[in-house]
Amino acid sequence: MKKSVILGALLVGSALLFNQAISKEPGEAISEEDWALYQEGINPGEVFAEEEGGGLFEKPMGPKNLSCASCHVKDGEVEERVATAAAYYPKFDKDAGMIINLEQRIQICQSKYQEVKPFSLKSKENTALTTYLYYLAQGTKINVDTTSPVAKEYYDYGRYVFTLKRGKRNLSCQVCHEFAAGKVLRMQWLKPLGFEYNGIKGTTAADHWPAFRMTKNKVQTLQQRFQGCQKQAGQKKLPLGSKEMVALELYVKSLSNGAELKTPGLRR
């Protein structure tokens, strides 16, 4: 069956508002040339990573007066396993006994080693530290585990969350980024989140998150971006750090396995 027939059958009725918002006129979308120019300016996300995140990385905290740097800087350089760690999360963590993302690993270190109350997942501080670690990992190829038994479980669950229609508009991630890929929504192309889908070139989305969003005037993590999409889709937002969110992050990030991190990104 042709893709256009499948798309029509899936969207008619269940996503009327979504269809009305999508433009089929390519000329209405921002051009690739304009987008390239748009991204040539100074990225506030890098400033945020260096100043806010880097400052927190060096800041002593807790009764032992320890900083992240106390454990992870050797001979003036951040040790490689930490400087490249962002490329491998979410992953299984022995301390947590489950798969977690980088934001949660920061919380574990704060609690276990610095003995302080961890920054919340929605806090500016946690986002800053996370962004700094992604900044250090620029150029590292994404390599998220999807083959070990527990990782495969999360990958499959993440795909389920990705395809699950819910909310008042009966939408899923799949509706926008697979079924409607190649169309235009609010002046932006809808693209697959990996390298490609059904012959349509993708955006390898996970290689540029966390990213500074100009419309929000702040840096957001990938899970925070998920929440933004969920809100726009009329869905109840999934909690940051929940199994559903971690699984979705693992699945989406795995679609970019092999791509080099370009973090923090700069998005509209």
N, C-alpha and C positions, 0 to 999 in steps of 0.2 A: 504494500500500500504506500502511496506517495506520502512524503512527510507533511505536505500541506493539508492532506486529507486528515491525517492523524492529528495535526495541530488543531484543525477546525473542530474535530469531534471532541477533543479534550477541553477546549476553551469555551465553546459556545455555551452560554447559560451560566456556567460555574464561575466565569471570570469576565463578566460583561464590562465592568469598570476598567479592568486591566486592558482589555482589547481597545476600549475607547481611548486609552492613554497612549497606546502604541501607534507610532507613525510608520507607514509603509513607504514613505518618501525618503530615500537615502539623502537627498539634498538638504533635508531638515536637520541632519546630524552634524555634530562638529567634525571637521575633516581631520584626517590623520596629520596633515601638515600643521593645522592650527593646534592640535593636541600636543605635537612635538614642541612647538613654540611655547605653549602654555607651561610645559614642564622644564623649560630652560632657566627659569628664575631661581632665586635662592629658595631653598627648601627649609621652611621654618621647623620641619620635623627633625632635621639634622642638628639645628641649634638647640632644640628641646632635648634631643638625645645627649648631646655633649654637655650642655650646661646643667640641666635638671637631672637627667639620668646619671651622667658621669659624676656629678656632685654627690648624689646619694650613694653611688658605688664606693666613693672614697670616705663617706661620712661614718665615723665611729658611733655605735649605738649599743645600748644595753649595759648590763652590769659588768661585762667583760671588756667594754669599750672596743668592740670589734666592728670593722667595716667589711664589706664584701672584698675589698682590696686586701685586707689583712690575710685572707685565706687564698686569694686567687691571683695575686700579683707576685711574680717572681722576677727578680733582676730588672724591675721597672716595667715589665710587660705583663699584660693579662695572660694567664696561661692558656694555651691553645684550646684545651677541652672546654673551657668556659667561653672563650672568644668565638668559638664555632658552634656552641651548644644550640643556638636558636634554630639551626638548620635541621635538627633532629627531633624537635618537639612538635606535637605531643608524643610522649613515649612512656614506657613502663618505668615506674619509680619504686625502688625497694622500700624507701621510707614510707611512702604512701600506700604501697601494696596494690597499686592500680595505675592505669595510664592517666597522666596529668599533662597539662601544658606548662609552658615556661613561667607564666604568671604564678601558677600554683607552686612551682619549684622554688621561686623566690620567697613565697610565704613559708615554706618548710624551712628554708635556710634561716629566715628571720626568727622563727620560733625555736628551732633546734639549736642553732649555733650562736645567734646574737641574743637570744632569750628576750625578745621584745614581741609586743603584739604585732602581728603581721599587718601590712598595709592591705586594705580591702581590694578586691579585684576590680572594683569600679573607681578606685582612687587615682588621683593624678600621680601620686608617688609610685604606685605599682606599675602604672603605664609608663612612667619615665624610666624606671629601671629595666623594664621589659624592652622598651624601645632602644635603650643604650646597648643592651646585649644583642639585639638584632642589628644595630648599627655596627657593632664590632664584627658581626658575622657577614657583612657585605661581601659578596663574591663567593661565599661558600655555597656549594650545591645542596639543594634541599634533598634530604634522604630520610624520609619518614618510614619507619617500619610498618609493614602491612602483612607480614607473613607469619610471624610468631603467633601462637594460638590466641593469646589475649589481644594482640594487635589486630588480628583478623576479625575477632569478635567486634572490636570497636569500629573497624573499617566497615563491616557489614551494617552495623547499627547506624553509623554515620551516613551511609548511602540511603538507609531507610528514612532517616530524618530529612535528608536532602530531597527525597521524593514524596514525602508525606504532605498531602494537601490539608490545610487547616485554616481556621480563622474565617471571618465574615466574607472574605472574597474567595475562599477555597483555593488558595494559591500554595505553591511549594517553590523551593529553590529551583527545582527542575523545570517548572513552567517557564521561568524567565531565561535560565541559562542553558537549557537544552531545547525545549519545544519552541521557544520564541527567539532562539539565537539567530542573529542576522537582521533582526528588526531594530527599531529605534524607539526608545522610551525617554521622554524629556531631554531631547537633544543628545542622547548618548546611545551608542550602539549596545545592544544586548549581546554579550559574548559568552562562549563557554568558559568555565573557570579553570580548565586545564589547557593543554596545548592545542587541542582541537576537539570538535564533536561533529560527527556526521559530515565531515569535509569542511566545516566552518572553523577558521582559525580562532583559537582561544586567546586568553589574556594571561595565562599562568598567574592567576590572581594572588596566590599565596606568596609570590616572590616579592611583593611590594607592601605587605602589611606587617607591622603597624605602619600607618600612613598619616600624614597631615592632611586633613580635609578642610579645604578652603571654606566650604559652606558652613562648617561647624567651628572653624578657627581653632582647631585643636587636633592633637594626635589621637587616633583611635586604634585599638587592637583589632585583630580579625574577628574575635568573638563580639566585641562592641559593634563592629560593622554588621555582623549577623543580626544583632538586636535591632539596629536601625532598619534593616530590610524587613524584619519581622513586624516592626511597628507600622511601616509603610504598607505592608501587605494585610494589615488588619488582624494580625495574629497576636496572641499573648506571648510576650517576650520570654524566651527560655533563660533561666538564671545563668549568669556567668559562672563557669567552673562546674556546671552540672554535667552528668554523664552524657546527656544529649548534646550539649555544646562542645564538650571535648571530643566526642565521637565525630560530630560534624566538622570540627576543625581538623581532626586527623584525616578524614576523608577528603576534604577540600584541599588540604595541603599536599596530600599524596598525589593529587592530580597534577601537581607541579614538581614532582620528584625529578631531579636532574637539572632543574632551572636554578640559576644563581640568584641568591638573595640580592635585592635592590632596595634594602630597607634602611631608613624609613622611606616610604613612597610619598608621592605628592598627588593627591586626587582632588577632584572638584567637590 
